[in-house]
Amino acid sequence: MAFGARSVSNQRKIVLNTDSKSTQLRNAYADGRFGLSYEFFPPKTAEGEADLFENFAELVKYNASFATCTYGAGGSTRGKTIQIASRLKRDHGIPVGAHLTCVGATRDDLRTFLDQAENCGIDYIVALRGDPPAGVKKFVPVPGGLRYANELVTFIRENYPRFGVAVAGYPETHPEAPNRATDLENLKRKVDAGADVVISQLFYDNDDFYRFRDRCEAIGISVPIVPGILPVTALPQLRRVVAMCGANVPKALMERLETHPDNSQGQFDVGVYHAIRQVEDLVSRGSCRGVHFYCLNKSRSVATILRTLTLPNIEAFRGR
């Protein structure tokens, strides 16, 4: 997920068709419902792809609201993204979303992707600016492209109104943002442009999310703010995450992981236990109406969490 939402000072009012995918996406988090969603990425091998579909078949048992599929750096797997998402929908009858970024894409490129997504039955678009290529410090749009995520949301709303639209939010502030206030202003531009929900970047301290949600509400962001959870399954994985996005890791979590330096199962158990406690707190104390899991194409950790917790969506599937 990447930073960027500017350049629109007077947003038009978004009028949503009550039968649209926008309404469907928002309703996943309506009163009395719990929006459970998963995120995957396109594998590089046929074996990896088979594993993804096998793992999803396990997770879909828990009555998920939808699933999304990312794509590679610079849009390198855009076609694969649509292919995988549309198969998940075809095989399991679940709404699906495709990620789309501004990186390396002209408006015509965006239209081509969105036309294909529409033709393949994709329901939602996760609209992101995208990260600059490796070794490039500042994002620069290609000629004829878009610079900010709010521009992408506006482009989708004006040209492809049937899609539901999700955008990214950053509980600990995006690394490129000069300050927290600017980051929130950019998020509000994306929502004012027509985003239906905000999916948060991963975090490991729920208080970071609660403070973020409160700040969003204070500036008038009223769409659902959905917590994004990436269960820790290994200490090296957590260290890579911290290096990439600077996530705050509670000292107690790091210390518990470090007590199992050569025990992969011990690290897995510690990480999954922490995620269970996170989700439990988000639902009970935080009154969250949904959770988005970053699955990394695996099912074991998320399935363990869902089997352990009491959540509205999954009670009917307990013990299966």
C-alpha positions as a Markdown table, in Angstrom:
| # | Residue | x | y | z |
|---|---|---|---|---|
| 1 | Met | 0.0 | 0.0 | 0.0 |
| 2 | Ala | 1.3 | 3.4 | -0.8 |
| 3 | Phe | 1.0 | 7.1 | 0.1 |
| 4 | Gly | -0.6 | 9.8 | -2.0 |
| 5 | Ala | -3.9 | 11.6 | -2.3 |
| 6 | Arg | -4.0 | 15.2 | -3.4 |
| 7 | Ser | -4.8 | 17.7 | -6.0 |
| 8 | Val | -8.7 | 17.7 | -5.7 |
| 9 | Ser | -9.9 | 20.7 | -3.7 |
| 10 | Asn | -13.6 | 20.6 | -4.5 |
| 11 | Gln | -14.8 | 17.0 | -4.7 |
| 12 | Arg | -18.1 | 16.3 | -6.4 |
| 13 | Lys | -20.8 | 14.6 | -4.2 |
| 14 | Ile | -20.9 | 10.9 | -4.8 |
| 15 | Val | -24.4 | 9.5 | -5.3 |
| 16 | Leu | -24.4 | 5.7 | -4.9 |
| 17 | Asn | -26.9 | 3.4 | -6.6 |
| 18 | Thr | -28.5 | 1.3 | -3.8 |
| 19 | Asp | -28.0 | -1.8 | -5.9 |
| 20 | Ser | -24.4 | -1.1 | -6.7 |
| 21 | Lys | -21.3 | -3.0 | -5.6 |
| 22 | Ser | -20.4 | 0.1 | -3.5 |
| 23 | Thr | -23.5 | -0.6 | -1.4 |
| 24 | Gln | -22.7 | -4.3 | -1.2 |
| 25 | Leu | -19.1 | -3.5 | 0.1 |
| 26 | Arg | -20.3 | -1.0 | 2.7 |
| 27 | Asn | -23.0 | -3.4 | 3.8 |
| 28 | Ala | -20.4 | -6.0 | 4.7 |
| 29 | Tyr | -19.8 | -3.8 | 7.8 |
| 30 | Ala | -23.4 | -2.8 | 8.5 |
| 31 | Asp | -25.1 | -3.2 | 11.9 |
| 32 | Gly | -25.4 | -6.8 | 12.9 |
| 33 | Arg | -22.8 | -8.0 | 10.3 |
| 34 | Phe | -19.1 | -8.8 | 10.5 |
| 35 | Gly | -17.0 | -8.2 | 7.4 |
| 36 | Leu | -14.4 | -10.9 | 7.2 |
| 37 | Ser | -12.0 | -10.6 | 4.2 |
| 38 | Tyr | -8.7 | -12.0 | 3.0 |
| 39 | Glu | -5.8 | -10.7 | 0.8 |
| 40 | Phe | -3.7 | -12.9 | -1.5 |
| 41 | Phe | -1.1 | -12.2 | -4.1 |
| 42 | Pro | -0.4 | -13.9 | -7.5 |
| 43 | Pro | 2.1 | -16.8 | -7.1 |
| 44 | Lys | 5.0 | -17.0 | -9.5 |
| 45 | Thr | 4.7 | -20.8 | -10.1 |
| 46 | Ala | 2.0 | -23.3 | -10.9 |
| 47 | Glu | 2.7 | -25.0 | -7.6 |
| 48 | Gly | 2.3 | -21.8 | -5.7 |
| 49 | Glu | -1.0 | -21.2 | -7.5 |
| 50 | Ala | -2.3 | -24.6 | -6.6 |
| 51 | Asp | -1.4 | -24.0 | -3.0 |
| 52 | Leu | -3.2 | -20.7 | -3.0 |
| 53 | Phe | -6.5 | -22.2 | -4.2 |
| 54 | Glu | -6.1 | -25.1 | -1.7 |
| 55 | Asn | -5.5 | -22.7 | 1.1 |
| 56 | Phe | -8.4 | -20.5 | 0.1 |
| 57 | Ala | -10.7 | -23.5 | 0.0 |
| 58 | Glu | -9.9 | -23.9 | 3.7 |
| 59 | Leu | -10.5 | -20.2 | 4.6 |
| 60 | Val | -13.7 | -19.8 | 2.6 |
| 61 | Lys | -15.4 | -22.2 | 5.1 |
| 62 | Tyr | -15.5 | -19.3 | 7.6 |
| 63 | Asn | -18.1 | -17.4 | 5.6 |
| 64 | Ala | -15.9 | -14.6 | 4.4 |
| 65 | Ser | -17.4 | -11.4 | 3.0 |
| 66 | Phe | -14.9 | -11.1 | 0.1 |
| 67 | Ala | -11.3 | -11.7 | -0.9 |
| 68 | Thr | -8.8 | -9.4 | -2.7 |
| 69 | Cys | -5.7 | -10.1 | -4.9 |
| 70 | Thr | -2.7 | -7.8 | -5.2 |
| 71 | Tyr | -0.2 | -7.7 | -8.0 |
| 72 | Gly | 3.5 | -7.5 | -8.5 |
| 73 | Ala | 5.7 | -4.4 | -8.3 |
| 74 | Gly | 5.0 | -2.0 | -11.2 |
| 75 | Gly | 1.9 | -3.8 | -12.2 |
| 76 | Ser | 3.9 | -6.8 | -13.4 |
| 77 | Thr | 1.1 | -9.3 | -12.7 |
| 78 | Arg | -2.0 | -7.3 | -13.4 |
| 79 | Gly | -3.5 | -9.9 | -15.7 |
| 80 | Lys | -2.8 | -12.7 | -13.2 |
| 81 | Thr | -4.5 | -10.6 | -10.5 |
| 82 | Ile | -7.8 | -10.6 | -12.4 |
| 83 | Gln | -7.4 | -14.3 | -13.4 |
| 84 | Ile | -7.0 | -15.4 | -9.8 |
| 85 | Ala | -9.7 | -13.2 | -8.4 |
| 86 | Ser | -12.2 | -14.2 | -11.0 |
| 87 | Arg | -11.4 | -17.9 | -10.3 |
| 88 | Leu | -11.9 | -17.5 | -6.6 |
| 89 | Lys | -15.3 | -16.0 | -7.3 |
| 90 | Arg | -16.2 | -18.7 | -9.9 |
| 91 | Asp | -15.2 | -21.6 | -7.6 |
| 92 | His | -16.6 | -20.3 | -4.4 |
| 93 | Gly | -19.3 | -17.7 | -5.2 |
| 94 | Ile | -17.6 | -15.1 | -3.1 |
| 95 | Pro | -17.3 | -11.4 | -4.0 |
| 96 | Val | -13.7 | -10.5 | -5.0 |
| 97 | Gly | -11.6 | -7.4 | -5.4 |
| 98 | Ala | -8.6 | -6.6 | -7.5 |
| 99 | His | -5.8 | -4.2 | -6.5 |
| 100 | Leu | -5.0 | -1.4 | -8.9 |
| 101 | Thr | -2.2 | 1.2 | -8.6 |
| 102 | Cys | -1.0 | 4.2 | -10.6 |
| 103 | Val | 2.5 | 2.8 | -11.0 |
| 104 | Gly | 3.6 | 2.7 | -14.7 |
| 105 | Ala | 0.0 | 3.1 | -15.9 |
| 106 | Thr | -1.5 | 5.7 | -18.3 |
| 107 | Arg | -5.2 | 6.4 | -18.2 |
| 108 | Asp | -5.6 | 4.1 | -21.2 |
| 109 | Asp | -3.8 | 1.3 | -19.2 |
| 110 | Leu | -6.1 | 1.8 | -16.3 |
| 111 | Arg | -9.1 | 1.6 | -18.6 |
| 112 | Thr | -7.8 | -1.6 | -20.1 |
| 113 | Phe | -7.4 | -3.2 | -16.7 |
| 114 | Leu | -10.8 | -1.9 | -15.5 |
| 115 | Asp | -12.6 | -3.1 | -18.6 |
| 116 | Gln | -11.1 | -6.5 | -18.2 |
| 117 | Ala | -12.0 | -6.6 | -14.5 |
| 118 | Glu | -15.5 | -5.6 | -15.3 |
| 119 | Asn | -15.8 | -8.2 | -18.0 |
| 120 | Cys | -14.5 | -10.9 | -15.6 |
| 121 | Gly | -17.0 | -10.1 | -12.9 |
| 122 | Ile | -14.6 | -8.4 | -10.4 |
| 123 | Asp | -16.7 | -6.7 | -7.7 |
| 124 | Tyr | -14.3 | -4.3 | -6.0 |
| 125 | Ile | -11.2 | -2.3 | -6.7 |
| 126 | Val | -8.6 | -1.6 | -4.0 |
| 127 | Ala | -7.3 | 1.7 | -5.3 |
| 128 | Leu | -3.7 | 2.6 | -4.4 |
| 129 | Arg | -1.1 | 5.0 | -5.6 |
| 130 | Gly | 1.5 | 2.2 | -5.4 |
| 131 | Asp | 5.2 | 2.3 | -4.4 |
| 132 | Pro | 7.9 | 3.7 | -6.7 |
| 133 | Pro | 10.1 | 1.2 | -8.4 |
| 134 | Ala | 13.0 | -0.2 | -6.4 |
| 135 | Gly | 15.8 | 2.3 | -6.0 |
| 136 | Val | 13.5 | 5.3 | -6.8 |
| 137 | Lys | 12.8 | 7.5 | -3.8 |
| 138 | Lys | 10.0 | 9.6 | -5.1 |
| 139 | Phe | 6.9 | 8.5 | -7.0 |
| 140 | Val | 6.7 | 10.0 | -10.5 |
| 141 | Pro | 3.6 | 9.2 | -12.7 |
| 142 | Val | 4.2 | 8.2 | -16.3 |
| 143 | Pro | 3.0 | 10.7 | -19.0 |
| 144 | Gly | -0.8 | 10.4 | -19.1 |
| 145 | Gly | -0.9 | 8.7 | -15.8 |
| 146 | Leu | -2.2 | 9.6 | -12.3 |
| 147 | Arg | -0.2 | 11.0 | -9.4 |
| 148 | Tyr | -2.4 | 10.3 | -6.4 |
| 149 | Ala | -4.7 | 7.6 | -5.1 |
| 150 | Asn | -7.6 | 10.0 | -4.8 |
| 151 | Glu | -7.3 | 10.7 | -8.5 |
| 152 | Leu | -7.6 | 7.0 | -9.2 |
| 153 | Val | -10.7 | 6.8 | -7.0 |
| 154 | Thr | -12.2 | 9.7 | -9.0 |
| 155 | Phe | -11.3 | 8.0 | -12.3 |
| 156 | Ile | -13.0 | 4.8 | -11.2 |
| 157 | Arg | -16.1 | 6.6 | -9.9 |
| 158 | Glu | -16.5 | 8.7 | -13.1 |
| 159 | Asn | -15.8 | 5.8 | -15.6 |
| 160 | Tyr | -16.7 | 2.6 | -13.8 |
| 161 | Pro | -19.3 | 3.4 | -11.2 |
| 162 | Arg | -20.4 | -0.2 | -10.7 |
| 163 | Phe | -17.3 | -1.1 | -8.7 |
| 164 | Gly | -17.0 | -0.9 | -5.0 |
| 165 | Val | -13.8 | 0.9 | -4.0 |
| 166 | Ala | -11.5 | 0.3 | -1.0 |
| 167 | Val | -8.5 | 2.5 | -0.1 |
| 168 | Ala | -5.6 | 2.2 | 2.3 |
| 169 | Gly | -5.1 | 3.9 | 5.6 |
| 170 | Tyr | -2.1 | 4.0 | 7.9 |
| 171 | Pro | -2.6 | 3.7 | 11.7 |
| 172 | Glu | 1.1 | 4.7 | 12.2 |
| 173 | Thr | 1.2 | 7.3 | 9.4 |
| 174 | His | 2.6 | 6.5 | 5.9 |
| 175 | Pro | 6.4 | 6.7 | 5.8 |
| 176 | Glu | 6.3 | 9.3 | 3.0 |
| 177 | Ala | 3.9 | 11.6 | 4.9 |
| 178 | Pro | 5.6 | 14.7 | 6.3 |
| 179 | Asn | 3.3 | 14.5 | 9.4 |
| 180 | Arg | 0.2 | 12.8 | 10.7 |
| 181 | Ala | -2.2 | 15.6 | 9.8 |
| 182 | Thr | -1.1 | 15.6 | 6.1 |
| 183 | Asp | -1.5 | 11.8 | 6.0 |
| 184 | Leu | -5.1 | 12.1 | 7.3 |
| 185 | Glu | -5.9 | 14.9 | 4.9 |
| 186 | Asn | -4.8 | 12.7 | 2.0 |
| 187 | Leu | -7.0 | 9.8 | 3.3 |
| 188 | Lys | -10.0 | 12.1 | 3.5 |
| 189 | Arg | -9.5 | 13.1 | -0.1 |
| 190 | Lys | -9.6 | 9.5 | -1.1 |
| 191 | Val | -12.8 | 9.0 | 0.9 |
| 192 | Asp | -14.4 | 12.2 | -0.4 |
| 193 | Ala | -13.6 | 11.0 | -4.0 |
| 194 | Gly | -15.8 | 8.0 | -3.4 |
| 195 | Ala | -14.1 | 5.3 | -1.4 |
| 196 | Asp | -16.5 | 2.9 | 0.3 |
| 197 | Val | -14.2 | 1.5 | 3.0 |
| 198 | Val | -10.7 | 2.1 | 4.4 |
| 199 | Ile | -8.5 | -1.0 | 4.9 |
| 200 | Ser | -5.7 | -0.3 | 7.3 |
| 201 | Gln | -2.1 | -1.2 | 7.0 |
| 202 | Leu | -0.9 | -3.9 | 9.4 |
| 203 | Phe | -0.3 | -3.0 | 13.0 |
| 204 | Tyr | 0.6 | -5.0 | 16.1 |
| 205 | Asp | -0.5 | -2.6 | 18.9 |
| 206 | Asn | -4.3 | -2.1 | 18.8 |
| 207 | Asp | -4.0 | 1.3 | 20.5 |
| 208 | Asp | -2.3 | 2.5 | 17.3 |
| 209 | Phe | -5.4 | 1.5 | 15.4 |
| 210 | Tyr | -7.8 | 3.0 | 17.9 |
| 211 | Arg | -6.0 | 6.4 | 17.9 |
| 212 | Phe | -6.0 | 6.3 | 14.1 |
| 213 | Arg | -9.8 | 5.6 | 13.9 |
| 214 | Asp | -10.5 | 8.4 | 16.4 |
| 215 | Arg | -8.5 | 10.8 | 14.3 |
| 216 | Cys | -10.4 | 9.7 | 11.2 |
| 217 | Glu | -13.7 | 10.3 | 12.9 |
| 218 | Ala | -12.6 | 13.7 | 14.1 |
| 219 | Ile | -12.0 | 15.0 | 10.6 |
| 220 | Gly | -15.2 | 13.6 | 9.2 |
| 221 | Ile | -14.3 | 10.2 | 7.7 |
| 222 | Ser | -17.4 | 8.2 | 8.2 |
| 223 | Val | -16.9 | 5.1 | 6.0 |
| 224 | Pro | -15.9 | 1.8 | 7.7 |
| 225 | Ile | -12.3 | 1.7 | 9.0 |
| 226 | Val | -11.3 | -1.9 | 8.7 |
| 227 | Pro | -8.3 | -3.2 | 10.7 |
| 228 | Gly | -5.7 | -5.1 | 8.6 |
| 229 | Ile | -4.1 | -8.0 | 10.5 |
| 230 | Leu | -0.9 | -9.9 | 9.4 |
| 231 | Pro | -0.3 | -12.7 | 11.8 |
| 232 | Val | 3.4 | -13.2 | 12.7 |
| 233 | Thr | 4.4 | -16.7 | 11.8 |
| 234 | Ala | 8.2 | -16.4 | 12.1 |
| 235 | Leu | 10.7 | -13.9 | 13.6 |
| 236 | Pro | 12.5 | -13.2 | 10.3 |
| 237 | Gln | 9.1 | -12.4 | 8.7 |
| 238 | Leu | 8.4 | -9.8 | 11.4 |
| 239 | Arg | 11.8 | -8.2 | 11.0 |
| 240 | Arg | 11.3 | -7.8 | 7.3 |
| 241 | Val | 7.9 | -6.2 | 7.9 |
| 242 | Val | 9.4 | -3.7 | 10.4 |
| 243 | Ala | 12.2 | -2.9 | 7.9 |
| 244 | Met | 9.7 | -2.3 | 5.1 |
| 245 | Cys | 7.0 | -0.2 | 6.9 |
| 246 | Gly | 8.4 | 0.6 | 10.3 |
| 247 | Ala | 5.5 | -1.0 | 12.2 |
| 248 | Asn | 5.6 | -0.6 | 15.9 |
| 249 | Val | 6.1 | -4.0 | 17.6 |
| 250 | Pro | 5.2 | -4.3 | 21.3 |
| 251 | Lys | 8.3 | -5.2 | 23.3 |
| 252 | Ala | 6.5 | -8.1 | 24.9 |
| 253 | Leu | 5.7 | -9.7 | 21.5 |
| 254 | Met | 9.3 | -9.4 | 20.4 |
| 255 | Glu | 10.6 | -10.8 | 23.6 |
| 256 | Arg | 8.3 | -13.8 | 23.4 |
| 257 | Leu | 9.4 | -14.5 | 19.9 |
| 258 | Glu | 13.0 | -14.2 | 20.8 |
| 259 | Thr | 12.6 | -16.9 | 23.4 |
| 260 | His | 12.2 | -19.4 | 20.5 |
| 261 | Pro | 15.2 | -18.5 | 18.3 |
| 262 | Asp | 15.5 | -22.0 | 16.7 |
| 263 | Asn | 12.0 | -23.2 | 17.2 |
| 264 | Ser | 9.7 | -22.3 | 14.2 |
| 265 | Gln | 6.6 | -23.9 | 15.8 |
| 266 | Gly | 7.3 | -21.8 | 19.0 |
| 267 | Gln | 7.5 | -18.6 | 16.9 |
| 268 | Phe | 4.3 | -19.6 | 15.0 |
| 269 | Asp | 2.4 | -20.2 | 18.3 |
| 270 | Val | 3.5 | -16.9 | 19.8 |
| 271 | Gly | 2.6 | -14.9 | 16.7 |
| 272 | Val | -0.8 | -16.5 | 16.2 |
| 273 | Tyr | -1.6 | -16.1 | 19.9 |
| 274 | His | -0.8 | -12.4 | 19.6 |
| 275 | Ala | -3.1 | -12.1 | 16.5 |
| 276 | Ile | -5.9 | -13.9 | 18.3 |
| 277 | Arg | -5.7 | -11.5 | 21.2 |
| 278 | Gln | -5.6 | -8.6 | 18.8 |
| 279 | Val | -8.7 | -9.6 | 16.9 |
| 280 | Glu | -10.5 | -10.5 | 20.2 |
| 281 | Asp | -9.8 | -7.0 | 21.5 |
| 282 | Leu | -10.7 | -5.3 | 18.2 |
| 283 | Val | -14.1 | -7.0 | 18.3 |
| 284 | Ser | -14.9 | -6.7 | 22.0 |
| 285 | Arg | -13.3 | -3.5 | 23.2 |
| 286 | Gly | -12.9 | -1.8 | 19.8 |
| 287 | Ser | -16.4 | -2.7 | 18.5 |
| 288 | Cys | -14.9 | -3.4 | 15.0 |
| 289 | Arg | -17.4 | -4.8 | 12.5 |
| 290 | Gly | -14.8 | -6.6 | 10.4 |
| 291 | Val | -11.2 | -7.7 | 10.0 |
| 292 | His | -9.0 | -7.9 | 6.8 |
| 293 | Phe | -6.4 | -10.6 | 7.0 |
| 294 | Tyr | -3.1 | -10.4 | 5.0 |
| 295 | Cys | -2.8 | -14.1 | 4.4 |
| 296 | Leu | 0.5 | -14.3 | 2.4 |
| 297 | Asn | -1.2 | -17.1 | 0.4 |
| 298 | Lys | -1.3 | -19.4 | 3.5 |
| 299 | Ser | -4.2 | -20.6 | 5.5 |
| 300 | Arg | -2.8 | -22.2 | 8.6 |
| 301 | Ser | -2.4 | -19.1 | 10.8 |
| 302 | Val | -5.6 | -17.4 | 9.8 |
| 303 | Ala | -7.6 | -20.7 | 10.1 |
| 304 | Thr | -6.2 | -21.2 | 13.6 |
| 305 | Ile | -7.3 | -17.7 | 14.6 |
| 306 | Leu | -10.8 | -18.1 | 13.2 |
| 307 | Arg | -11.3 | -21.6 | 14.8 |
| 308 | Thr | -10.3 | -20.1 | 18.2 |
| 309 | Leu | -12.4 | -16.9 | 18.2 |
| 310 | Thr | -16.1 | -16.3 | 18.5 |
| 311 | Leu | -17.0 | -14.2 | 15.6 |
| 312 | Pro | -20.5 | -13.7 | 14.1 |
| 313 | Asn | -19.6 | -15.0 | 10.7 |
| 314 | Ile | -18.1 | -18.2 | 11.7 |
| 315 | Glu | -20.2 | -19.6 | 14.6 |
| 316 | Ala | -22.1 | -21.8 | 12.2 |
| 317 | Phe | -18.9 | -23.3 | 11.0 |
| 318 | Arg | -17.4 | -24.1 | 14.5 |
| 319 | Gly | -16.1 | -27.6 | 14.7 |
| 320 | Arg | -16.4 | -28.5 | 11.0 |
